[in-house]
Amino acid sequence: MDTATPFGHLLRDWRQRRRLTQLDLADAAGVSTRHVSFLETHRSLPSRALLMRLGAVLDMPLRERNRMLVSAGFAPMYREHRWDEQALQVAREAIERLLAAHEPYPALAIDRHWNLVTANAAAQRLMAGLPEALLAPVPNVLRASLHPDGLSSRIANLPQWRAHILERLQHQHEATQDPVLDDLRKELAAYPGGEAEDPGAAEAIIVPLQLRGPDGQVLSLLGTTTVFGTPNDVTLAELAIESFFPADPGTAALLHAMAQA
């Protein structure tokens, strides 16, 4: 946990990332503009309750709220359990039920860096055949998707899907300022596959993942993201479920056939 950066620097940094003035933040947090200024310049010491309120107003990730608390001399507020710990058993079971109920359509759970946590059988079928280098020690879902040796050769609309992924990573990095996400975005942007553009792609309501199946059929999949609504654990707050639905009857039939086979 970072204790070297003064809490005032962290507060100012997150306020500026959210494009708020000191007056904006003060009004939202119920304090004076002068007090916010004094906090950022270390002329006032914050209470734990005020830091928690400021973190909520700034919509800071739980990990970053802990970091600001520690930098101000307080204990972290939010625990961070390992995925396999007993404390997360109820959450694990809930996620496994969600993934199983989504069959025969693919669904998977990922951590904050898009590393695979768990996946249902349908998702595992679509990832079958990937080289070991992309699977060990833990598969990164985006790397496995866009790497030249990964799924990219099977993605029929690779330029559009690649652009969607890079834009999403950019938004995530802006929201969290996680350097790992920025490094991942730069790595993926260097992969080939963004040369051709479909003039009609911008007219689409949703960008689907168009993935060629084992027999060459194109599966058209629409993705959704599910997160826990009120997490008090850093691990759960950073976990997301990516669920894919068939975009047309043909894709639904193919996924059902693949499951039966």
N, C-alpha and C positions, 0 to 999 in steps of 0.2 A: 504494500500500500504506500502510495506516494505521500511523504510528509515534508518533502523539501520545498515544494511550491507553496508560497503563502496563500491562505484562503482568499485574501483580497484579490490576488491575481487570478485565481480560479473563478471567482465571482464575476469579475470584470470580463474575463474571457468568454464565459458562457452568456453573459448579458449581451455582449457584442455579437456572438454567434446567432443569438435569437433576434438580433436587430432591434433591440430595445434601448431606449434612453434610460438614464438614471431615474428620470421622472416616471417613465412607464413602469419600471420595476418597482419603484417606491409605491405608486398608486396600487398596483396589483398585490403587493405584499403588506400594505397597510402601515407603511412607515414613511418617514420624511425623506425627501430627496437628499437632504444634508446627511442623514444617517447612512444612506446607501453610499454616498461619496466617502464618508468617514470609514465605512467598512472596506471599501475597495482600496483605500490608501492607508489602512491599518491604524487609523487614529481612533477607531472604536472596536471593541471586542463584541462579537455576536454571541447570542445565546444559542443553545442547541435547537430550541424551538424555532427561532428565527431562521437558522440555516436550513432546517427542514422545510419551512414555508417557502423560502427563496428557491430551494431545489425543486419544489413542486411547481412554483410559478414559471420557472425556466424550463420545466419539463426535462430535467436532467435524468439520464439513465441512473438506475439505482447504484450501479458501480461508481459513477461519478459523484453521486450524493455522498456515498461513503468516503470517497477520496477527499471531498471538501470538508466533511466532518473531522476526519483525521488530521487534515492540515491545520484545522482550527484548534486542535488539542482534545477533541472528543472521540469517544469510542465509535466504531462503525455502527450504523443503525440496522443494516440489512445483512443477514447471513448469506453465505455462499456455500451451498452443499454440493458435493460431488453427485453426479447423476445416479450412481449406484448406492448412495447412502439411504438408510432406512427412512430418513426424514422426507424423502421425495417419493416414497413408495406409492402413496395415493396418486400423486401426479403422474408417475410412470404408468400406473394401471389405467388411468384415465386416457392417457395418450395412446397406449396400446389398443384400448377399446375403440378409440376414434379411428385409428389406422385400420384395424380389422374391419370395422363397420363400413369403411370406404371401399373395400374390395367389391368388384374386381378392378376398380380404378386406382391408379397409383397415388400414394401419399407417403410423406416422409417427414421426420422431425430433424431440425438442424439447430446448431448453436449459433452464437453471435457472429462467428466467422464463416458460416455456411459449411461447417464440418458435419457430416452425417452422424446423428445420434441413434436413430432407429428408422426402419422403413418397413412397409408392408410387403407382402409377396408380389403384388403387382408392380411396385416400384423396383423391386429386386430383379424381376424379369426383364424390365426395360434396361437395367444397368448390366445385365449379364454379358460377359465377354469382354469387359473392360480390362486393360492390362494391369498387372499387379502393381506397377509403379504408381498408378492413379488411385489404387485402393488402399495401399498400406502407407503408414500404420492406420490412418483414419481417412476415408475418402472425403475430399472437399467437393461438394456437389457442383459448384460452379466450375471449378477446374476440370472435373471429370466431364462436364457438359461441353465446354468450349475448347479444351485441349485438342490439338490435331490428332492425337492418338486416342481421344475419347469419343464422346457421342457426336462430335461436331460433323463428322462425315455422314451421319444419319439424320441430321437436322435439315429438313427441306427448305426452311426459311431462315437459314443461319444468319444472314446479315441483319434481319429484323429482330430475331431473338437475341442476338449478341448485343445489338444496340439497346434493347430493353434491359438486359442484365447490367450493362455498364451504367446506364442511367440510374437504375435502382441502387447499385453499389455507391454511386456518387451521392445520392440522396441519403443513404444510410451513413456514409462517412460524414456528411455535413451535419447530420443529426447527432451523431455520437462522438465524432472526432477520433475514432479508433484508427490508429495508424496501420493496423493489420488489414483493415478493409481498404484503405488507400493503396497499400502495396498489392493487394489482390486485384484491385481494379486495374492498376498499371500493368500487372502481369497478363491479365485477360485481354486488355486492349492491344497488347503486342502480338497476340495470336492472330493468325490469318482468318479470313472469313467475313470481313466487313466491306469488301470491295463493291459488290453488286448491290443495287438498291431496287426495290419494287416500287414503281411510281404509285401504285394503288394501295401500298401498305399504310400510308398515312390516313386513308379513309376508313380503315378498320376500327371498329369500336373497341375491340380487345385484341392484343397481339397473342395469337395462340402459339403453342409449341407444336410444330409439325414434325413429327418424328417417324422415320421409316421403321416399320416393324421387321421381324425376322424374314418374312417373305417379300419384303419390298413395299408392302402396303403402307400408306401414310396415315399415321394416327394424328388427329388434330385435337389438341388438349388445351383446355382453359385452366389457368392456375388461380388458386385463392390462397390467402395466408391467414392462419389462425394463431392468436397469441392468448396467453392467460390474461384475464381482465383485471385482476387485483393481486398481482404477485407481491410477496414480501421477501422473496428470495432472489438473489442476483441471478442464479442459474436459470430459474423459471422465467424471470423477466426477460432474459436474453434468448429464450427458446421459442422457436416458431414451427408451426406445422404447415407444410406446403402440400396442398391437395389439388389434384388435377381431375377435371371432369371432361367427358367427351363433348366435343364441339359439334358433333353431327351423329346421326344414327349409325353411319358406317363405322365410326370409331368405337361407339358403344358395343356394336356387335363383335368387332375384332377383339376388344378387351375381354369380353365374355368368352369368346372362343379360346383365347390364349390362356385364360384361367382354367377352363375345362381341360385343355390339352396338358 
